[in-house]
């Protein structure tokens, strides 16, 4: 016993000492990058008159399954997802559903089957079986793009219903066949029976194969699909349901904010105590889903209002924030002024100033603009936008020059009687050669109403836009260096923005196109 123990300790010590003295790289050979090989399936793929409830796949090595719940696609869909288990080198699939007679079923596992050690995936494992005497062989393929920006729609269900199905089928019924789009937005539905089908795309939130959540994106074809057919192009969008108030808040004295679930207005707001509140101004957000109201009676406790929707109404009672200044203590309730893009002002554009409260009065004598040390008064003007929180300071700027702006207390007075603190801001007027001008000729097939030509950045944010109804030449001048794209919108209802579609009205989203090259 002692002899064995001493030999064991000697081996451990030797390995430790050798490990300290010499660094040896692991000798494992090349990494295994070969996916599992399918050797047999019971019953065989393509079997006819199938009546069982289990499948068994055998591979040449041990396997495991990954993300099977999201990757396994069975078409036509089963009521319950099959139970999928791996056991050494076998994949076992069982299901309790009673299969439809004379129907071809396809099981698509995607890349969910991987080898046990390295995770190499078996590519696109598919299995086909028929409960009838023949295998349906027709296919349908196409692509789904997001309607508003033409980006690929990944993971969308593309579903087929019988041509005789009602428009309400996507709301109430499971599809006869379906597939999922890949990362490129492409889809293919295989082993289909001949006939006419209603096609509907759905980006689900609850995995029930039904369009029952307004947050779900959809796509559809204008008419029935007659198989065989191919090359289908779908455009997805979110169809807004009934307007709902998501949040009402009084973040600070004198301000009420209403946030809706979709672009506003599809509702009317009526204030029950508007006289007591002394409402002055309102502002709609750029996304058109938020309303901001200003009131001047800062001693008000509550705001009561009714929101009238298409067929219903809500009565809201909101607790307001009071303005209670305390002597000797600084308050956050102040008028704040800031300047935008002060280091890159084109000589033909005004300086933009923004305030956190609507402005009521402007004291021009308290606005001091200097070039070097000389004060500039001639040609200086200040205008207020409709929202009363955006102000434009215009002057005959000198190219490639430096200015300084000083806003003394009293330059601006807001609706509450508050005045600004002193603001000092250096300004840089860039030379014209710093900027670029883009001339765009538009001709050809245009909308019957009007079109929008948008110049957008790499994030699809709008930099400039032009509205026209016939062949035109658009000029976008004084552009900062950067990469841009041209985006065209068929503004069919002439409201100056892109609009989504409506499935039940058979109205597709407004068409969007991009110029192929980046600029």
N, C-alpha and C positions, 0 to 999 in steps of 0.2 A: 504494500500500500504506500509506504513512504517512497519507494523507488519510482513508482508511477507519478506521484505528486511532484518529486523533484524534477523529473523529466518535463512535466507539464510547465512548471515554473521556468525552466531553462528555455523552453521554446518561446514562451511569452516574452522573456527578457531579450532574447535574441532578435525577435521581430521588432521589439521596441527600439533596440539599439540600431539595428539596420535602418529602421524607419527614420531615425534621427540623422543618420550619417549620409543617406543617399535618397534623393528625390526621384522616384520612378513614375513615369506617366502610365495611366491605366491602359491596358492592352485589351480593348474590347472589340476591335474590328470596326468595320463600317456600320453606321446606324441603319437599322431596318426601316426601310421606307416602302415596303411592299404591303399593299392592303390584303385583307383576307380573301381567299379564293372560295367561291361557292362551289361545293362538290355535288350536292343533291338537295332536292326539295320533295317533300311528301305532303299532299299529292303534287304531281309535277305541274309547273306553270303551263297554262293553256289547257288544263283539264276541262272536260265537258261533264254536264249532268252532276255537278258538285252538290253534295248534300251534307257535308260535314260541318264542324265548327272549330277546327283547329288546323294549323299549318306547322310544319317542322322544316327548318333550313339547317343544313350541315355544312360547316366550313372546314378549311384545312388547318385551322389553328383556333385557339381559345379567343373568344370575342366578348364584347360588352356593348350595351346600348347607351346612347347619350341623347338627351332631349327628345325622347321618342314622342312625348305628348304633343310637341309643337311640330315635329317633322313628319310623322306618319300621316299620310293622306289616303283615305279609303273612299273610293268613288264607284257607285253611289254611296253616300255616307251611311254609316251604321248609327243606330240610336245611341249606343255607348261605345266609347273608344275600346278597341281590343286590348286584352291583357298581353303584354309582350315581355318575355323573360329570356335571359341568356343563361345557358347552363353549359359551362366549358366551351366546346366548339359548336354548340347548337343554339339556334334561335327558335323559341317556342311562342306561337301566336294562337290565342284562343279568344272566342267571342260567343256571346249568348244570343245574338240577334237571329231571327228567322229571316233568311235571305229571300229576296223576291224571286219568283219563278222566271225562267227564260231571260235572265239578266246577266250581263258581263260585269264582273267586279274587278277593279284594279287596286292593288295595295302598293303604294309608293312610300318607301322608307327613307327617301332622301339619302343623306350621309350619316344616318343615326347609328349604323353598324360599324364599329371600329375594332381593331385587334386589341387584345388585353394589355399588352406591354407598351407599345409605342403610340397607340391611338390613331393608326392609319385607317382611314375610312374606306369602306366599300362604296364606290361611287354609284349613286342613284339606283339602289336596289328596288326592282319592280317585280310584281307578281300579278298574274292575270288568271282568272278562273271564271267559268260560266256555269250557271245553274240550268242552262238550257242545252240545246244540241249544237250550238255554234258560238263562235267568238265574234263579237262586234269589232269592226276594224277601222271605223272612221275616226278621224282626228280633227281637233280644232286648236289652233294656236294663234297667239297674238301678243300684244304688249299693252300695259296700262301705264299711263303717265299722269302726274298731278296736273290738273287743268290750269292752275294759276301760275306754275313756273316750269312745267314740262319735265320735272325731275321724275325718275323711275319710282313707281309705287311698289314698294317691297312688302311681301307677305299678305297681299290682298287675296281674298277668296274670289275666284271667278266661277260663277255658278250658272248651271243650265236648268231651266224648268221646261216642261212640255209647252208647246206653242199654244195649247188650249188653256193654259193656266191664266188666271186673272192677273191684273196689275198688282193686286195685293199679295201675290204669292211670296215675294221676298219678305214680307212682314209676318206671314203666318205659317209658311211651309218650309220644309227642308228641301234642298234641290235634288234633282234627279242625278246630276253629275256635278263635279267641281274639281278645281285645282287651285294651287297657290302660285302667285308670282314669285320669281326669284329676285335677287338683288338688282337685276337689270330691268325689272318690271315685266319680264317675259313669262308667259304661261303656255301650257299645252294640256289639253284634255284628250285622253286617248281612249280607244276601244268604245266608241260611241255608236249607238244605233242610228240609222238614217231617220230623218224627220226634220221638223221645224221646232226651234227652241227659242225661248225667251232667255236673254243673257243679262246677268246682273253681277256687278262687282261689289264686294263688301269687305272693308277693313274692320274686323270685329274688335269689340272690347270685352265681350262676355262668352265667346266660344259656343254659341248656340245655333249658328247658321241662320239667324234671322235678323232682319234689320229692325231693331227695336230700341236703339239708342241714338239720339240726335248727334252725339259726338262721333259716331261711326261715319267714316268716309265711304262714299258709294260711287259707282259708275254703271252705265247702262247703254244699250244700243237703242237706236230710234225705232228699229223694226225687228221682226223675227229673224233668227239665223236659220238658214236652210242648209243642212249638211248634204254633201261635203262643202265646206267653206274654210277659209284660212286667212291669215294676215289681218286679224281684227285689231283695230286701234281703239282703245278706251281712254277716256279722260275722267279722272277721279276728282271728287270735290266733297266738301262737307255741306250738306243741305241743312240749313238752320230750321229748327222747329219753332214752336211758339216762343215769343219773347218772354223772358223771365228776369226779374230783378235778382241779381246775385248778392249784392251788398249795398247797403246805404250807410254812410258814415259822416260824422262831423269831426274831421281831423284837427281843426283849429277853429277859433272863433270866426264867425262871418262866412264860413264855407261849408257847403253840403255837397257830397259826391255820391252819385248813383251809378253803379256798375251793372251792366246787363250782360246776358249770356251770348249776345250776338250784336251785330252792327245796329245802331240806333239811327233813325227812329222807326220802330214798329209798335210804338206805344205813345200815349200822351200823358204828361205829368200835370196834375192840377194840385196846386198848393191851397190847402184849406185855410191857412192862417197867413197868406202872403202879405196882407196889409200889415199885420203885426211884425212880421219878419223884415219888411221893407226890402224886398228883393230888388236887386239892381242889374246884375249881369249874369249871363249864362255862357258856358263854353262846352262845345262838343269835341271830344278827343279825335286825334287823327285816325284812329281805328274805328271811330264812330260807335264805340260800345260804352262810353263813359260820358255822363253829363255832370258838369260842375256848376253849381249855383252859388252866387254871392248875395249876402244880405247885410244890412248895416245896423240893425237893431241888436247890438251885442249883448243885451240883457235878456234876450229871449231864452226860454228854457227848452222848448220843444218845437219841432217842425212836424206838422201833420199834412200829409198829401195822399192823393189817390192816383194810381197808375192805371189808365184804361188801356187794355189790350184789345185784340180783335173781338173777342167774345166774353172776356172776363175782366175783372178789375181787382186791384189790391189796395187796401188802405194801410198806410205806413205811419207809425208814430216814432219819431227819432229824437233821442235826447241830444241836445246841443251842448257845445262847450262854451262856457261863459268867459268873457274877458273881464278879469278882476285885477287890475293893476295894484301893486302894493308899493307905497312910498319907499324910495331908497333901494328898491330891488329891480334889477334888470329883467325885462321880459323877452321871451322869444317871439312875441307878436310884434313884428317889425316889417317895414317895407324894405325888400332886398332888390338890388339892381345888379345885373351882370351883363357883360359884353361878350359877343360871340365872334370867333374867327378873327381875333385882333391882330394876328401876325400874318394874315394873308388876305388883305382887303383889295379887291380889284378897283381900279381908279373910277369905274363907272357904277359901282354898286355902293349902297349906303352901309353904314355900320348898324348891325342889329343889336338892340338892347332888349333884355327880357326882365320882367318883374314878377314877383310871386303873388301880387295882388293887382286887380284892375286899377289903372291910373285914372284919376279924375282931372287933375290940373298939372300943367307943365310950367315951371319957372325958367324961362329961357335965359334970364340974367344969371342964373346959378349954374349954367352949363358953360364950361370954359374949355375951349379947344385951342391948342397952341401948336405952331410949327416953329421949332427951336424955342425962342422965348416970346415970339410975337403972337398975340391973341388974334384968332380969326373970328370975325363977326359977319363979314359980307358973304352972302350965298349959303349961310348955314340955316338949315331947316330941319324940323323934327315932326314926323307924322306918327300917328297911333293907329295900329291895325284894329280891325273890328273886335277882336277879343280883348282889347285894352290892356293886354299884358305883353305885347310885342311892339317895340318902338323902333323907327328907322331914322337914323341921323345921316343927313345928306349934306355934302359940301363938295366944292370943286377941288378934289384931291390932286396933289402933285405926285406924279409918278416917281416911284423908287424913293419915297420920303418917309421920315419919321414924324409922328405927331404924339401929343399927349392929351388925354381927355381927363378933365376933372369935373365931377358932379358934386356940387356943394349941397349941404342940407337945404331942402326946399326946391331942388331941381324937379322932383316929382312928388306929388301928393296923391295918395290912393283914396279909395272910396270911404275909408275909415278915418280920414284926416291925418294919417301917418305920413311922415316925410322920410326921405332916404338919408342914411348916413353918408359921409364923404366917401366917394369912390374915385380912385386915381388909376388910370389905365394907359400904358403906352400902346401906340398903334403903328403898324407897319403897312405902308402902301406898296404893294409889290409892283415891279415893272410889268408892262404888258407882255413881254417876252416870257414871263414866268408861266403864263396861262396858254391854253390852246382853244381853238375854235373848231367845232365840228359842223359840217354842212351835210345834210341828209336829204336826198331826193327820194320821194315816195311816189310810186305810180303802179298802176295795174289793178288787180282785183281788190277793191276796197268795200267796206261796209256800205249798205244802203242807207244807213243813218250817219254815224260818225265813227272815227277811229281815234285811238290814243297812241301816240308814239312816245315811249318812255326811254330815257337814258338812265340806266341803272348801274350800280357798282357790282362788285363781285359777290356781294351778299343779297343782291336783288333789291336793294334799297333805292328808291327813286331819287335821282339827282336833278333832272329836269324833265319836262314833258311838253308835248305839243298836241293840240286837238285840231282835227281837220275832217272834212267830209268829201274831199276830192284830191286829185293829184296835187302834191305840195312839195315845197322845199323848206325844211326846218333848219334853223340855225341855233346851235347851243354854243354860246361864247363864254369866255373867261372861265374855262374849266381847269381845275388843278391837275397836274400830272397824275396819271393813274391808269388803271385798266377798267374799261367800261363795256357795257353791252347795250344793244338796241332791242327793245321789246315792243311788240305791236299788239294791241288789244282791239278786238272788234266790239266796240261799245254799242251794241244793238239797241239799247234803250236810252242812249244819249244822256246818261247821268254822270259821266265823267269818271267812272271807276269800273273795275272788273266785277262781274256778278256771277255767282254760282248758279247751277242749274236747279231743276225741280223734276223729280222722277215722275210723280203722278200727273204733272202737266206736260210730260214728254218734252221738257225744255232742257237742252244741253247747256253747260256752262259757256260763257262767252269765250270765243276762240282767242288763243294766245299764240304768238309766234316770236321767235328770236332770230335776229340776223346771225348767220352762221359763225362769223369771225368776231373775236374779241378785238376791241379797239384800244 
